[in-house]
Amino acid sequence: MKLEIQIVKLRNDLFLASCPNLPGCHVQGNSREQARQRIQEAIKLMITSYVKHREKIPLG
């Protein structure tokens, strides 16, 4: 499964990353790379939680 990741620079030391396919999946980081790593981890955790609770993954 491939999911889109968006990273936006808010200021020099703050980046916001989100996954538009998963509602509520947003993180921030001090660098683009840190934001990318954190959003990947957040995606894994969200999907793991949906699977564990036998819930449908709400892919938008």
Beta strands, then each sheet from edge to edge (+ up, - down):
strand 1: 6-11
strand 2: 14-18
strand 3: 26-29
sheet 1: 1+ 2- 3+
end
